[in-house]
Amino acid sequence: MTSTEIQLTDAEHDVFDRVRREQGLADVAEAIEWLVRTRLRKGIEHITGRRRGPRLVASGGKRQ
């Protein structure tokens, strides 16, 4: 996975740090990743109407 560095304001860092503590995560980067994954799951659920995570699909429609 590629890594991207972004600049955070103090307020943004405080929000991510609060999420980190509430979720018991090791660092702010994990908190950001957790928030992104949670938002993706909710978006997929909204689109498909189902609670499931994204899955890779091989050609021919077979799951990997």
N, C-alpha and C positions, 0 to 999 in steps of 0.2 A: 504494500500500500504506500502511496506517495505521501509525503508529509508537507504541509503548508504552514508557514508561520504567519500569524496575524497579530496585529497590535490591539491590545484591549485597553479600554479606559479603566480607571480604578473602580468605577461603579459596575462595569461589566465583569471585571475580575471578582468583585465581591459577590455578585449573583452566582457566577459559576462555582465559586468556593463554597457558597451556601448549599448548592446542589450537591457538590462533592461530599460535604459532611453529611447531608441528609441521606444520601444513597450509599455511604460508606466506601467511597472510591478513593484510590490512592493519590490522584492528582487532578488538577483542573482539566488537563487534556482528556482524561477519562470521563470527566463530567460532561465536557462538550460532546464527546463521542456518544455518551449515553443519551443526551438530549436529542442529538441528530437521529439516532436509531429509533428513539421513542416517537419522534415526529414522523419519520418515514413509515413506521408501523401504523400510526393513526391515519396517515394519508392513504396508505394501501387499503386499510379497512374501510375508509370512506369510499374509495373508488370501487372496490370489489364487493363490499358488504360482508366480508369475511375477515376473521381474525387470523391472520397468518403472516409469516415473514416472507420476504422475497427469497426465491429459490432459483438456482441456475437450472436452465433447461438445455439439454443437448439437442442437436438436430434430430428430427424424427419424433420430437415430443417426449422423449424419455428423460426422466430426472437423473442427474449425476449423483 
